[in-house]
Amino acid sequence: MNAADNNVSVIDTATNTVIATVPVGIFPQEITVTPNGAFAYVVNVEDNTASVIDTVTNTVIATPSVGSRPTGIDITPNGAFAYVSNQFADAVSVLATASNTIVTSVPVGSVPNGLAVTPNGDFVYVVNVFSNTVSVISTATNTVTATIPAGSFPLYIAIGPPDLIAPLIAQVEALIADGTLTQNQGAGLIDKLNQVSTKLDADQLGAACNQLTAFINQVQAFINSGGLTQADGQSLIDAANSIKISLGC
């Protein structure tokens, strides 16, 4: 974003060059992209709007009003709603992305600024600059469920990525517990999954992807030998393939 120029630069990450410049509203502050990559949402502080950019054409297709002095925005993982902090309203607007209209407004602390949606989409965390707090909004009810002290003059917030491997390990452990897998079979699978986590922690994406492939191959071998039913084995394989897609393997 270029706040002084009221536009957004589009950078081709393959060449690290600017390939387009998109005019937006007055003093763009923050930007987020929908999970499917189809649209970018930009909040414009000085005209109280959001610019919705079509990422295929790099043009603004909608400019909904979103409150009073919007400064922060994030989108739920399902892409259905954008949450926008409004400093002068002490509230967060909830924007339905299908219609680009505000469906409700949630009162929070004084001068909300940065916000972030949890990876599972259940909550929005909003920092309140003058209240020195974080408001936790339930996306199911669009109400504040907790208010957390956050130091002096908090401005921004970020939420770590989800643990992709833990649910799959739990799935394997459940198969061990019910006797579907032997202890040795399950331990071998879990070891491969722990190796995935280790490689990811070391920023070794290629090696992590290889370990996931090894996990899938081992599960398939158990299916072929009759150690796992097709249904139980395929559930593990589908979960591992989903992780590979998330990682970009």
N, C-alpha and C positions, 0 to 999 in steps of 0.2 A: 504494500500500500504506500501511496505517496500522499500524505495528509495535506501538505501545502498546495499540491497540484490537483487535488480532488480526483485522483485516478488510482487504478490498480495495474501494476505491471505483471505480465504473464511471462514466466521464465520457463524455457525448455530445459529440463534437468539433464537431458542427454548432452546438450552443448553448453549449458549455463549461459544462454543468451536470451535477451528479452525479445519475444516474438509478437507481442501485442500490448497495447495500452488501452485500458477500458475506463472511460469517464464514469464516475459515480457521483454520490452526493457530496455535501460540503463537509470537509474534514473527516475523511474515513478513519476509523479508529482501530477496528479489529475485524478479522476475517476468519471464516470457517467453511469447510467444504462438506457437502452431504456425503454420507457413507458410500453411495453409489458413484460418486465423482461427477454427477451430472450438473451440479450447481454450486456456486460459491456465494455465500451470504456475507455482506459487508455492512457494518453499522456506521452510519454517518452522524457524527456528534452534533454538528451545528444545524442540521435540518430535520433531526428527529426521525430519520428513515433508515431502512435497510435496502441496499441495492442487491438484487438477485441476478447473478451473472450466469448465463448459460455457458458452460465450459467448452461446448462444441463450437459455438459461434463467437465466443468471447464478446457477447453483447448483454446489456442489462434488459431483462425481460419483465421485471416488476420492481416497484419501489414502494413497498408498504410503509405506512407510518407505524412506529414501534414504541412510542413512549416519549419521554422527556429527557434529553441528553443521554442517548444510548452509548454505552462504552464497551460492553462485553457481550459476546455471543457464543453459544455452542449448540450443537445439534444432537438429538438423541440417536443412539445407534441404529434404530429402525428408520431414521430419516423423517419421522412424522412431525416432529416439533423442533422449533428453534427457541431457545431461552435467551432473553435479552435483558441485560441489566440497565436500569434507567436511574441515573444519579439524581436528577432533580425530583423524581417521583418517589424515591426510596422504595422501589418495587422492581420486580422482574416480570416482563411481559412474556407470554407464551404464544408463539406464532405457529399456526398450523401451516406446514409447508405445502400441503396440497392446494390450499386456497390463498396462501400468503396473507392471512388475516389473523388478527389477535383474537384468541379465544378466551383469555383470562389474564389477570394481573395479580401477582403474589406480593403482598407487602413484606419487606425484609428490613434490614437495618438502615442506618444513615449513610447515604452516598455509596450505593453498591457499585462495584467496579468489575474486576475480573470474575469469571465464573467457569465452571467445568462440570460436565455430565459424567457420572460414573460409567465405566465400561459396560455394565449390565443395564444401564438406562434407568435404574430405579431412583436415583437421586441427582440433584443439582446442588453443587457447593458454590456459594456466592460470598465474596469478601466484601465487608462493609467498612469503607475507609474511615469514617468519622466515629463509628460505633466500636471499632477495633474488635470486630467479631466476624464469624463465618456463619451464614444461615444455610441450613440444610433443608432443601425442598424435596418433598416426595413427589415424583412425577405421576404417581397414581392418583393423588388427591389434589396436587398443586397447592399444598399447604406447607408451612415451615414446621418441621418435626423436631428440630434441635437448633440451638444457637451456641456456638463454640467461641470462647475467648481466643483471640488470635494475635496478640501483641499490639504494637503501636503503628497505626497508619498502614494496614495491610492493603496491597494493591492488586495482586494477581494470585492465582492458584492453579495448580496442575495436579492431575491424578495419574498415578502410575498405571502401566499396562496390566491387564489381567494375567493371572498365572494360567497359561494355556495347558500346562502339562498335568497339574494336580488333579483335575477332574478325570482324566484318562487313567491316571494311577489308581484313583479311587474305584474306577470301573473294573480294573484288573483285580484289585484287592477284594471286591465283592464276589468275583468269580472264584477266587481262592477260598473265600469264606464259605461259599455254598458247595464247595467240592467240585465245581466244574473244572477248575485248573488245579493241578498239584502245586505244592509249595515250590518245587524246583521250576516248574513251568512259569508260574507267576513271577518268581524272583528274577528269572531271565528277562521277562518282558519289562518288569519294573526297572531293572538295571539299564536297559536300553533307554527307557524314558528319562531316568535320572541323568543319563549321558546327554540326552537332548538339552535338558536344563543347564547342565554344566557348559555345554558348547555355546548355548545362547548367552550365558553370563559372560563368556569369554569373547563375545561378538564373532563367533565362528559359525555363521549361518549355514554355510555349505556342509560343514560337518554335522550340524544339528539336523539338517534335512536328510543326510545320509543315515543317521541313526533312526529317524522316523521311518525311512524306507526299510531298514533292517527290521524294525518292529513289525511293520506290515507283512514283510516276508515271513517272519517267524509265526505270526498269527495264521497266515495262509497255510503254512506247513502243519500247524496244529489242526486246521480244518481238514486238510487233505488226509491226515493220519487218523482222523476221527477223535482227536483229543478235544476238539471244540465243535459244537454244532455250527452249521452255516449261519444261523441267526446270531448267535453269540459272537462268533468270529467277525462277521460282517459289521456288527455294531462297533467293535474295536477298530476295524479298518476304516470305517466311515469317519469315526472321531479323529483318527490319526490323519486322514486325508484332509479333513477340515482344518486341522492345525497347520498342515503343509500349505494350504491355500492362504491362511492368515499370515503365515510367515513369508509368503512369496517364493516358496520352493519351486 
